[in-house]
Amino acid sequence: MNINLATVDWVFVGLMTALAFISALLGSYIAFRSRLWGAIIAAILFAIGFVAWNYYPHAFVLPVLKQTGVDGTATAASAVTAPSAAASPSDAPASPAGPAASGSH
């Protein structure tokens, strides 16, 4: 499986790398240079930052992670699949006989 580097969102990768670096730096300072506790604190800080960045409803647009399909192309995160065009006519909902002809409401 090859990675198509043209589809990588490099801004998002850079921002998440910076977030991980800052989390690790703060974790090491908070834990007084203890490696185990620094790693634990860094993981917690990164998780908090990642969730805040990607899931908190901001008033401004931030780069977010896009979902990719099997072929590596980007897809919308909230894409809704359309119904199959091959559906039989009996599966389709009944439509009204004609447009409502109402002159005033």
C-alpha positions as CSV (number, residue, x, y, z in Angstrom):
1,M,0.0,0.0,0.0
2,N,1.6,3.2,-1.2
3,I,1.0,6.6,0.4
4,N,0.1,9.3,-2.1
5,L,2.0,12.3,-0.6
6,A,0.0,14.7,-2.8
7,T,-3.1,13.9,-0.7
8,V,-1.5,14.5,2.7
9,D,-2.7,17.7,4.4
10,W,0.8,19.0,5.4
11,V,-0.6,21.9,7.3
12,F,-2.5,19.6,9.6
13,V,0.5,17.3,10.0
14,G,2.7,20.3,10.9
15,L,0.2,21.6,13.4
16,M,-0.3,18.2,15.1
17,T,3.5,17.8,15.2
18,A,3.8,21.2,16.9
19,L,1.0,20.2,19.3
20,A,2.8,16.9,20.1
21,F,6.1,18.7,20.7
22,I,4.6,21.3,23.0
23,S,2.7,18.6,24.9
24,A,6.0,16.6,25.3
25,L,7.9,19.7,26.4
26,L,5.2,20.7,29.0
27,G,4.9,17.1,30.2
28,S,8.6,16.9,30.8
29,Y,8.7,20.2,32.7
30,I,5.6,19.4,34.8
31,A,6.9,15.9,35.7
32,F,10.2,17.4,36.9
33,R,12.2,15.5,34.2
34,S,10.8,12.0,35.1
35,R,10.5,10.2,31.8
36,L,7.6,8.0,32.6
37,W,5.4,10.7,34.2
38,G,6.5,13.1,31.5
39,A,5.3,10.7,28.8
40,I,2.0,10.1,30.6
41,I,1.4,13.9,31.0
42,A,2.4,14.6,27.4
43,A,-0.1,11.9,26.2
44,I,-2.9,13.5,28.2
45,L,-2.0,17.0,27.1
46,F,-1.9,15.9,23.5
47,A,-5.3,14.1,23.8
48,I,-6.8,17.3,25.3
49,G,-5.3,19.5,22.5
50,F,-6.3,17.1,19.7
51,V,-9.9,16.9,20.9
52,A,-10.1,20.7,21.4
53,W,-8.6,21.3,18.0
54,N,-10.8,18.9,16.0
55,Y,-14.1,18.7,17.9
56,Y,-14.6,21.9,19.8
57,P,-17.0,24.2,17.8
58,H,-14.8,27.2,17.1
59,A,-16.1,30.4,15.7
60,F,-13.3,30.4,13.1
61,V,-12.1,27.7,10.6
62,L,-9.2,25.5,11.6
63,P,-7.6,22.8,9.4
64,V,-9.0,19.5,10.4
65,L,-8.3,15.9,9.5
66,K,-10.1,14.7,6.4
67,Q,-11.2,11.2,5.9
68,T,-9.7,9.3,3.0
69,G,-11.2,6.6,0.9
70,V,-9.6,3.3,0.0
71,D,-8.0,4.8,-3.1
72,G,-6.4,7.6,-1.1
73,T,-8.6,10.4,-2.3
74,A,-10.1,12.8,0.2
75,T,-13.7,12.4,1.1
76,A,-16.0,14.7,3.0
77,A,-16.2,13.9,6.7
78,S,-20.0,14.1,6.8
79,A,-20.7,12.7,3.4
80,V,-24.1,11.2,3.0
81,T,-24.4,8.4,0.5
82,A,-27.1,8.8,-2.2
83,P,-29.6,6.1,-2.7
84,S,-28.9,3.6,-5.4
85,A,-30.0,4.6,-8.9
86,A,-30.8,0.9,-9.6
87,A,-33.6,0.9,-7.0
88,S,-36.8,-0.5,-8.3
89,P,-39.7,1.9,-8.9
90,S,-41.7,0.1,-6.2
91,D,-39.1,1.2,-3.6
92,A,-39.5,4.8,-4.5
93,P,-41.9,6.9,-2.5
94,A,-45.2,7.8,-4.1
95,S,-45.2,11.3,-5.6
96,P,-48.3,13.5,-5.8
97,A,-50.4,13.4,-8.9
98,G,-49.5,17.0,-9.8
99,P,-48.1,20.2,-8.4
100,A,-50.3,22.0,-5.9
101,A,-52.0,24.7,-7.8
102,S,-52.7,27.3,-5.2
103,G,-52.8,30.9,-6.2
104,S,-52.6,32.5,-2.8
105,H,-51.8,31.6,0.8
